[in-house]
């Protein structure tokens, strides 16, 4: 088990927090509990390992918290929990990079197996997988037009080339480029390309439809 692996539980039900804390501590993982999403965000700067998030928190929903963790690039894996069979949110959580979406009440052995696999992952492998999920999630926040501009940039095209291909002005391309850099938290063109390569998205950018 990695020395820095800890389990963070975010659930506004004190009974659930206590039972999960007892279960996880039985496997000798350090456990930290939070009654709200904002409580975890206040302490997430030093968080490592994984975080179990209840989908229906009172102050913010689990998806919102997950997106905030991605934006802050917090190095934790996300396991989403819900007492409701919500397929839409399950898909969204997984698309954003969640390791699993577990319906309550869930099998304790399933949770412990998940934690065991995560805790045994090598630092490098775990970091690369998490980075890929987070980068892909950030890219997914781009509009269709921004994705088209990004594809042109990654292909090494100048703004004028991208503008000609998309039938828009070079100034508009530059505006999109600024927004892309902001959304992907890139501080240079090289950084932007590295983010794209790290995400390694499977969708074919040539299939994006034009947005006017």
C-alpha positions in Angstrom: 0.0 0.0 0.0 1.3 3.5 -0.9 2.3 5.5 2.2 0.4 8.5 1.0 -2.9 6.7 0.3 -5.8 8.0 2.3 -9.6 7.6 2.0 -11.8 10.7 2.2 -15.5 10.3 2.7 -17.9 13.2 1.8 -21.5 12.4 2.9 -24.0 14.6 4.8 -25.5 11.6 6.6 -23.6 11.1 9.8 -24.7 7.5 10.1 -23.3 6.7 6.6 -20.1 8.4 7.4 -19.6 6.5 10.6 -20.3 3.1 9.1 -18.1 3.7 6.2 -15.3 5.0 8.4 -15.5 1.8 10.5 -15.4 -0.4 7.4 -12.5 1.4 5.8 -10.5 1.7 9.0 -10.7 -2.1 9.4 -8.4 -2.3 6.3 -5.9 0.1 8.0 -6.4 3.0 5.6 -6.2 6.5 7.0 -9.8 7.9 6.9 -11.1 11.5 6.9 -14.7 12.4 6.9 -16.5 15.5 5.7 -20.2 16.5 6.1 -20.3 18.6 3.0 -18.6 19.3 -0.3 -17.3 22.7 0.8 -15.8 21.2 4.0 -13.7 18.9 1.8 -12.7 21.7 -0.6 -11.5 23.7 2.4 -9.0 20.9 3.1 -8.4 19.4 -0.4 -5.0 21.1 -1.0 -3.2 18.3 0.9 -5.6 15.4 0.0 -4.2 12.3 -1.6 -5.6 8.8 -2.3 -9.3 8.7 -3.1 -12.5 10.4 -2.2 -15.9 8.8 -1.9 -18.6 11.4 -2.7 -22.3 11.1 -2.1 -24.2 12.3 -5.2 -26.9 14.3 -3.3 -25.0 16.5 -0.9 -26.9 19.4 0.6 -24.5 22.3 -0.2 -23.5 21.1 -3.7 -24.2 17.9 -5.6 -21.4 15.3 -6.1 -20.9 16.1 -9.8 -20.3 19.8 -9.0 -17.8 18.8 -6.3 -16.1 16.4 -8.8 -15.8 19.2 -11.4 -14.3 21.5 -8.8 -11.7 18.9 -7.9 -10.8 18.6 -11.6 -10.5 22.4 -11.9 -8.2 22.5 -8.9 -6.3 19.5 -10.1 -6.6 17.7 -6.7 -4.6 14.4 -7.0 -7.4 12.1 -5.8 -9.4 9.4 -7.5 -13.2 9.8 -7.3 -15.7 7.1 -6.3 -19.3 8.4 -6.6 -22.0 7.0 -4.4 -25.8 7.3 -4.6 -28.9 5.8 -3.0 -30.7 6.2 -6.3 -30.2 4.4 -9.6 -29.4 7.5 -11.6 -28.0 6.4 -14.9 -27.6 9.9 -16.2 -25.5 11.0 -13.3 -23.6 7.7 -13.3 -22.6 8.3 -16.9 -21.6 11.9 -16.2 -19.5 10.9 -13.2 -17.7 8.3 -15.2 -17.2 10.6 -18.1 -15.6 13.1 -15.8 -13.1 10.4 -14.7 -14.7 8.7 -11.7 -13.3 5.3 -10.9 -16.7 3.8 -10.1 -20.3 4.7 -9.4 -21.7 2.7 -6.5 -25.4 2.4 -5.6 -26.2 2.4 -1.9 -26.3 0.0 -0.1 -23.2 -1.3 -1.8 -21.3 -4.5 -1.2 -18.5 -3.8 1.4 -16.2 -6.2 -0.4 -16.6 -4.4 -3.6 -15.6 -1.1 -2.0 -12.6 -2.7 -0.2 -11.4 -4.3 -3.5 -11.6 -1.0 -5.2 -9.5 0.7 -2.5 -7.0 -2.2 -2.5 -6.5 -1.8 -6.3 -6.1 2.0 -6.0 -3.7 1.8 -3.0 -1.5 -0.8 -4.8 -1.2 1.2 -8.0 2.3 2.6 -8.6 2.7 6.4 -8.0 3.6 7.0 -11.7 0.8 4.8 -13.1 -1.8 6.2 -10.8 -0.8 9.7 -11.6 -0.8 9.2 -15.3 -4.2 7.6 -15.3 -5.7 10.3 -13.1 -4.1 13.0 -15.2 -5.5 11.5 -18.4 -9.0 11.4 -16.9 -8.8 14.9 -15.6 -7.4 16.3 -18.9 -10.1 14.5 -20.9 -12.8 16.0 -18.6 -11.3 19.5 -19.1 -11.3 19.1 -22.9 -14.9 18.0 -22.7 -15.9 21.4 -21.3 -14.9 23.0 -24.6 -17.6 24.0 -27.1 -17.7 22.2 -30.5 -16.1 25.3 -32.1 -13.4 25.5 -29.5 -12.6 21.8 -30.0 -12.3 22.5 -33.8 -9.8 25.3 -33.1 -7.9 23.1 -30.6 -7.6 20.4 -33.3 -6.1 22.9 -35.7 -3.6 24.1 -33.0 -2.6 20.6 -32.1 -2.1 19.9 -35.9 0.4 22.7 -35.9 -1.7 25.2 -37.9 -1.3 28.9 -37.6 -4.4 31.0 -36.7 -4.9 32.1 -40.3 -4.9 28.4 -41.4 -7.4 27.5 -38.8 -9.5 30.5 -39.7 -9.5 29.5 -43.4 -10.4 25.9 -42.7 -13.3 26.9 -40.4 -14.5 29.9 -42.4 -14.0 32.4 -39.6 -11.7 35.3 -39.0 -8.2 35.0 -37.5 -9.3 37.3 -34.7 -12.1 34.9 -33.8 -9.7 32.0 -33.8 -7.4 34.0 -31.4 -10.4 34.7 -29.1 -11.3 31.0 -29.1 -7.6 30.2 -28.4 -7.6 32.4 -25.3 -10.7 30.7 -24.0 -9.2 27.3 -24.6 -6.0 28.2 -22.8 -8.1 29.4 -19.8 -10.4 26.4 -19.7 -7.6 23.9 -20.0 -5.4 25.9 -17.6 -2.6 25.9 -20.1 0.2 28.6 -19.8 1.8 28.0 -23.2 1.2 26.4 -26.6 3.5 23.5 -25.6 1.5 23.0 -22.4 -1.7 23.0 -24.4 -0.3 20.2 -26.7 0.8 18.2 -23.7 -2.6 18.4 -22.2 -4.1 17.1 -25.4 -1.6 14.3 -25.6 -2.2 13.4 -21.9 -6.0 13.2 -22.4 -5.7 11.1 -25.6 -9.4 11.4 -26.3 -11.0 8.7 -28.5 -13.4 10.9 -30.4 -12.5 11.8 -33.9 -12.3 15.6 -34.2 -13.1 15.5 -37.9 -16.7 14.5 -37.0 -17.4 17.7 -35.1 -20.1 19.8 -36.7 -19.5 23.4 -37.5 -21.0 26.0 -35.1 -21.9 29.4 -36.5 
